Amino acid sequence: MVDARKKRFGSGELEPIFKGARRVLACKGKKVQEFDMRSVKASDETFEAAVLGPSGNLRAPTVRTGSTVVVGFHAEAYADLFG
């Protein structure tokens, strides 16, 4: 666990966070984008735009469960994953 208030993750630091993940759900408001990390790299512009906020840092909250990473908050996505 990392406290995002003390450690910021920008575009050059995303690779270790998403290493080993197979699926990433990037949630912004009511929109959820799903990325298959077997075919997308953490350095791809579209991926970075989905997981980084306006400040250029990784959006919060970011939760990893198994091989799935959820970036941002979406009530239905969390309900599907965590019951």
Buried (B, 14 or more C-beta within 10 A) or exposed (E): EEEBEEEEBEBEEBEEBBEEBEBBBBBBEEEBBEBEBEEBEBEEEEBBEBBBEEEEBBBEEBBBEEEBBBBBBBEEBBEEBEE
